[in-house]
Every structure is written in C-alpha cells, then in structure tokens.
Amino acid sequence: MAFLSPRRIQVLYGLLLLCSFQALAQGGKALKIADLEVQVAGTAQPVTQFHYAFQAGDVVVLNLENKAKVNYKLTVTEYFSNSPLYATEEAKKVNNLKLNIPQKSVYTITLQSLSETSTRSHFTLTRIPGSAATQHFNTHVAWRTVQDTTWTTATQKVLVKTELVPEPLLDKTFRVSSRASLGSNNRTYERFKLPAGTKHWVYWVGVGQESVEALQETGKTLAKGASALLTGSNPLVAFGLGLLPQLPQVKSSGYISYYLLNQKNAALFKNEEEGWKPYAVAKGQDVLSDYGKVLATQTPKTEDGYLYLGFDNPSTITGLDLTLKVVAFVEQPTYQNKTIRKPGKITTRKEPIVPAE
C-alpha cells in the first residue's frame, strides 16, 4: 500500500479547497421552492398552472409523480412572450427535468391530465441559483391589476372659434309730434326682438339732422383698414364691437325722453295713462342724442318676446324728427370636423410583477 508524503497531502488539500471555492463562485445552494400534492385538471376543466420568478442562469429541476398513471401535458413558458421553454404532450412521470433559465422573468408551468377528470399528483420544484449572488432571489410572484383600452376613431365637430356678428334690428327716422299738434300724439314707440344667441345689443337715438351728420362723421374714421371690414364703416357697430369707446353727442335745440318698456307698459305710455313702468337698463330724459350697450343677461324677458322703446316729445309747439338705430350682436360659432380617438372598450386583467431581487 502506497503512502502519500506530507508534501503531496498538502498540495492535494489545496486543490480540494480551490475546487470548493470555484463551485461556490459558479452557483448557489439548491433550494426547493415547491413540494405540493396537487389535483391536476382534466380535459373538461381549466388547466392547472403555477407561476414562479427565476433569475437568468438559474437551473430549475422539476419532478412530477403521477399517482393515477395517466398521461399529462406539461409546458413551461416565459409569461410575457409565451415563449416555450419545455413542452410535452404525453408524460406519465417527470424525473429530475432540468431547465436552464435564459432570462430573469416570470415562468408559467401548465399541467393537464388527459383524462376528463382531475388526477392527484405530487409536484416538486427545485431552484439552483446561477451564482451565489442570486441565492436569495425572491421566486414568489405578486400580481397587479392592469386595464387595457381599445381605442376607436370618430369624426366629430369641434368648436374652433366664436365670433360676434352684428345684426341690425332697427334703422329708421320718424316724426314725434308736439303736444299741441292736432290729431297726433307726442308719444310713440318702436319695437324689436332680439335674435337667438344675442350676446349684447346697442342702440343710438338722435334728434334732428345735426345728430345724424355727427354720427356719419364718426363713421368716416372707420372707412379704411380692418375696422371697415369688421363694421362696414358703421359707428354703432364699431361701438358694439369695442372698436369705438364712445359715440358723438350733439348740442342742439329740441330734446326727447326715451324708455325701455314691455308691451303692456308701452300701450299705457303711448296713451298717457297712469301706472306705466319702464325698465332701468335703457332710458334717457331730455336728451338730444344718446346711446347704450345692454348685455343679454341684463335684458328683461317679456311675454311676447319683444322690447319696446318709447319716446316722449315734451315740446308744446315743436315736432321733432327722431332717428333710431338698434343692432344686436349674435355669437356665431365656427366648427371643424376633426378625427378624435375615443376609448372603445376597457378590459381588466391581472399581470405578474417580476421581483427586483
């Protein structure tokens, strides 16, 4: 019998230590992560599935003891790509099936008995880490709820802009008699109805030709450029659009008073009967010319839908020519057809979370 010298024993011991360190560096300790008695679903039932997370470089050892001795289908796939890692259509028993894990992910193990009813089996799964650094990797799979949205496209009218469009309602000159005039009334009224969509309305009232000429002179300042296109050189329209801060007021002989009324009060006013009441939003007393702007929100609602401007000439002997202009400003929307994305169907599903470590 040959004996080793102390020197040879020392060298051999060093080699054994070196091999031990290399083995530890190359892989971690084998860990059994499943040891289960399971009922494997039959063909008439939903398949039996297990989900585990593995690190790249792991080796997984799978064992399946089929106690019913029937054939099984067995597949192992990467969850997110559904790429097969292993598949067999007929297996009565699986002994130490070793699978190399190509990437860190969640893997699905699917089992199904080829009998119609479920069968009892013993299932074990062992993980051999690819390195000692991944020894404590968490193979447990947590799940989160994910909503998937299916989108559709549709053509829809979309509001692009809203413009104010002037709409003349009254533009006339008429005579208001004096108090002493025979067969005539020194009181009269004109009525108008605001169109739908009115944002606000403006009015101008003037006595005599001098007031009209002063208003026309103001219009000449609008005869060029963008203002002319927007207003048609109409100073009352320019005032209503905010392009003119004010309109001219004339000093002349003769004056009138005016009031905003509803139908009932307009009749009482014209017949000089007692009890008539004007609205406060538009009125003037003893004026030669006057103007105003009234918002639709300030405008009273009347039973017949009309507004009445009543005029009173207080002069005993002098009849007056009166010019009245009323313009409403209507909101005019502009739409364009646009293709928009709309959620068609929203489905909810569960999705595994790959452990960080």
C-alpha positions, 0 to 999 in steps of 0.5 A: 500500500502506497503512502502519500508524503506530507508534501503531496497531502498538502498540495492535494488539500489545496486543490480540494479547497480551490475546487470548493471555492470555484463551485461556490463562485459558479452557483448557489445552494439548491433550494426547493421552492415547491413540494405540493400534492396537487389535483391536476385538471382534466380535459373538461376543466381549466388547466392547472398552472403555477407561476414562479420568478427565476433569475437568468442562469438559474437551473430549475429541476422539476419532478412530477409523480403521477399517482393515477398513471395517466398521461399529462401535458406539461409546458413551461413558458416565459409569461410575457412572450409565451415563449416555450421553454419545455413542452410535452404532450404525453408524460406519465412521470417527470424525473429530475427535468432540468431547465436552464433559465435564459432570462430573469422573468416570470415562468408559467408551468401548465399541467393537464391530465388527459383524462376528463377528470382531475388526477392527484399528483405530487409536484416538486420544484427545485431552484439552483441559483446561477451564482451565489449572488442570486441565492436569495432571489425572491421566486414568489410572484405578486400580481397587479391589476392592469386595464387595457383600452381599445381605442376607436376613431370618430369624426366629430365637430369641434368648436374652433372659434366664436365670433360676434356678428352684428345684426341690425334690428332697427334703422329708421327716422320718424316724426314725434309730434308736439303736444299741441299738434292736432290729431297726433300724439307726442308719444310713440314707440318702436319695437324689436326682438332680439335674435337667438344667441344675442350676446349684447345689443346697442342702440343710438337715438338722435334728434334732428339732422345735426345728430345724424351728420355727427354720427356719419362723421364718426363713421368716416374714421372707420372707412379704411383698414380692418375696422371697415371690414369688421363694421362696414364703416358703421359707428354703432357697430364699431361701438358694439364691437369695442372698436369705438369707446364712445359715440358723438353727442350733439348740442342742439335745440329740441330734446326727447325722453326715451324708455325701455318698456314691455308691451303692456307698459308701452300701450299705457305710455303711448296713451298717457295713462297712469301706472306705466313702468319702464325698465332701468337698463335703457332710458334717457330724459331730455336728451338730444342724442344718446346711446347704450350697450345692454348685455343679454343677461341684463335684458328683461324677458317679456311675454311676447318676446319683444322690447319696446322703446318709447319716446316722449316729445315734451315740446308744446309747439315743436315736432321733432324728427327722431332717428333710431338705430338698434343692432344686436350682436349674435355669437356665431360659432365656427366648427371643424370636423376633426378625427378624435380617438375615443376609448372603445372598450376597457378590459381588466386583467391581472399581470405578474410583477417580476421581483427586483431581487 
